[in-house]
């Protein structure tokens, strides 16, 4: 998945789309960084949808459906589709999935065409404006489009908050120690807001004629202990993780408002199918390198659920 050209981020042509990557193995996480584990990567294998049903546009091409909304998808693994292999061969280590929610928008009614899929697993706010793993910055890729998309979406902040490391700690030892939960909360409330506002404004400046839409993170842990099947996650730690995710989403929502951009909540998109439930749409935590990056990320069913939530919100506000 590594080809350091503009094609890295563009949607490949209908005949040129090739995918490579691990077949579904042990699941692995939400905000997971490539190495170490980031919130950009977690449960059971999921049945892949028929990927050939997902229309794709050639690099920089305009929508093929008259009047269809066009979007550019920026951000981290929650937009790249980290938890749902196979991954595009030309995406390098960004691990953009052929079944990621931005690519599934074209299969819904009315279709929404993704003209740029630049999201990259492990991305922090820094990588929106600077190069990541040899790829051009996501904003540079956005500026290079021949025509501005109607909408620019972005998921970002989870890796800045270090949620992936917290989740791995839950599996190996315990989620929080020595005031670690307080430090995470303080960062989310005191430092991250200003960073996010600046990032969103930079996206606005790069696409002044587009709607800028910030997409929040879904709940990936069950809100009720009754639905928790993970032996490594006790009730207290489950509540702390749910609370931390809620704090992150509140921070993101406020920052979006302060920056003058839109916000879409996906908190309940995976309801009753969170990690540790019997019918989970989120990959379990994997400790092996082949599985770790999938950890805590939505499976193909999860990607479909996110696509429906985001599609409906975009169309309703059109």
N, C-alpha and C positions, 0 to 999 in steps of 0.2 A: 504494500500500500504506500509506496513512497515514490513520488515523481514530482520533483520540485519545479513545477511550472504552474501557470494560471489554471491549467486543467485540474489541478489538485482539488480545487474547490467548486468547480462548475459541475452542473448536472450533465453526465455523459449522454451522448445521443442514443436513440432507441436501439441501434444496432451495435453501439460501441460500449454498452454497459457491461463491464466485467466485474465479478466479485471474487474476492479471495479472503481467506481468513479461517479461523478455527471453526469446525463444525461444532454444534452446540455440545459443550462438555459440562463439567461441573460449573454451576452458576457462580457468579461473583459479584460491584458496587456502586451507591449513588454518586456521590461526588468523588470520583476516583481519579487520581492522577496515574499516569502510566506507571511510574515507579518513583517513590513508593506509592502504595494504594491511595487513590483519591476518591472523592465523592463522585467523581465522574465515573464509577463501576460497581450486584448481589444475586435466585432460587431456581426452581425447577426448570427443566428445559421446556421450550414452548414450540408449538407447531408454527413453522414459518408460513406466512401467507404466500400466495402465488405471486412471486415478485414480478413476473412478466406483465402483471396487470397494472403495474405502476408506470404511468407514462413519464418519460423523462425528456428534458429539453437539451439541445446541444449547448455547448458552452456559450453563455451570454445571449442565447436565443430568446426571443420574445414569446409570450404564450401562444399556444396553438389554438386555444379555445377563445373565440371572440368574446370580449368583455370579461374574461376570467381575471380574478385578482392575481397579481404576481407578488411573490415574497422572496426575500433573502434571509436565510436562517443563520444567525451568528450564535456564538456561545461555546458551551462546554459539552461534556458527554451526554447531558440530558437533551441536547439537540442533535448531537452527532449520531445517536442511536447505539451507544456503546454496548448495551446489554443484549443486542439482537443481531448476531452474525447471520449471514456473511457480510464482510466489509468490502468496500470498493477497492479495487486494486490500485487505483491512482491516488488514494487518499493518504498514503504513507502511514505514519504512526498516529494520525488523527482518528483512525478507526471510524469512518463514516459508514453507517449501515445502509444497505440497499432497502431496508424496511424501516428506516427511521421515520418518525412522525412527519417531518417536513416533506418527505417524499410520498407519504400516504395521502396528503391533502388533495392531490390530483385525482384520487380515486373516489372522493366524496362528492356530493351534489349540493351546491354547484362546485365544480372543480376549482382548486387554487393551485396555480403553477409556481413551483419553486425554481427560480432562475439562478440562484446561488445557494449552495449548501457549504458554508465555510466553517461551521462549528467543529471544534476539535476536542477530543477527549483530553482531560487534564488541564484545560485552559482556565486561567485566572483572569481577573480584570486586566492585568498587564498584557496578556496575549491578544486582547482585542485591538490594541494599538501598536504592538510590537511583534516581531517575528517569533514564531513558535516552531521549534524543530526544523528549522530551515525553510519553512513555508512563509510566504508574505503575510503580513499582519492581516487580520480579518477585515479591518477597515480599508486597507489598501485593495483587497479583493473586491470589496463593495464599491469603492470609487472607480474601479476598472470596468464596471459593467457599462455597456454602451447606452443603456437606458435605465433610469432609476426605477426600482420596483415600487409597486403600490405600498407594500408593507415591509418593514425590516423587523424581524423578531430576534430576541436575545434571551438566553438563559445564562446567568453568570452569578458568581458569589459563593457557591458551595465549596469550591476548592480553596478560595481565599479563607473561608472559615475553618478548613481542615477537617471537615466531617468524616472523610475517609479514614483518617487516622483514629478518630474516635470510635468508629465502627469496628475497625480491626482490633482495637484495644478491648472492645466488648467481647470479642471471640477469644482472644488470647489470655485475657486477665479480667479486667473490669473496665467499664466504659469511662468512668471518671475517677480521678485520684488527686489528692493534694490540691484541691481547689481548681482542678482543670476545668470543671463545668462552669465555674464562676468566670474564669479567664475567657472562655469561649463566649459566654454571654456578654461580658463586657466588650469584647471585640465587636460582636454583632451590633451592639447598641451604640458604641462610642466611635469606633474607627471605620467600620465598613460603610455606614451610610454615606459619608462624604465621598468615599472612593467610588461608590456606585453612582452617585449623582454626577460626578465628573465623567465617568464612563458613558452614561446615557447621553449626556450633553455632547460628547465627542461623536457618538453615533448619529445624533441629530445633525451635527455640523457636516458629517460625511454624506448624509442623505436628507437634505433640507426639504425636499418635496415629497418625502415618503412618510407614512405613518410609522412611528416607532413604537413597538409593542414589546414590553417586558413580560416574559412568561415565568411564573413562579414554579416552585418545585412541588411535586406530588408528595403526599404522605406515603412513606414506604414502610412504616411500621404500624401495626394495628393499634387503634386507640383503646381497645379493650383487651385486657389480659385473657379474657375468655377465648379469644381467637388466636392467641400466641402459641405456636407449636415448637418454638425454638428453645431448647433446653439451656442454651448459653445466655438467654436474655430473661432476666427476672423482671417482676412487675415494676419495681422501682426504676430500674435502668430503662425499661421500655418507656415509662412516662417521661423520663428525662430526655430521651432521644426524640420523642414526639414533641416535647416542649421546645427543644432546641430547633427542630425543623420549623415549628410555628414561629419562633422568634426570627429565624432567618427570613421567612416569607413576609412577616410584618415589616421587617427592615427593608426588604426589596420593594414592597408596595409603597411605603412612605417615600423611599428614594425616587421611585418612578414618578410619584405625584410632585415631588419637589423639583424634578427635572422637566416636568411638563410633558411626560410621555404616558402612554396607556399601560395598563397592567391586566394580565389575564391570570386568574387563579386556576391551578390544576390540583389543588389540595385533595379533592375528593374523587379525582378521576380513576383512582385504583381502589376505590372503596370496596371492602370485603375481599380484596385480592392483594393486600399488602404482603410484604415479606413475612414469613413465619405463619401465614394462614394456610389452610389446606389446599386452596386453589389459588396459589400465588402467581401474580404477573410480574414479580420482581425476583431477580436472581439471588440465590443464597450467597453467603460469603464463601469465597474460595481462597484457600491458602497457597495453592500452587500457582506458579507464574502464569500458566495457561488460562487459569480461571479468575485470577485476582481482579483483572480489569473489568470483568463482567459484573462483579459483585455489586449488589444493591442498585442495579440498574434495571429498568423495565424490560421485560421480555417482548416478543413480538406482539402478544396480546396486549401488553402494557402500552406499546407504541401505538397500537390501533386505538386504545382508549384515549390516550393523549391527543392523537390526531382529531378525534371526534370533538373533544372539549375545545381545542384551540380553533378548529375549523368553525364551529358554531359561534364562538365569540367573535371571530374575525368577520364572519358574514353578517352577524346581527348588527355590528357597528359600522357596516359599510356605508 
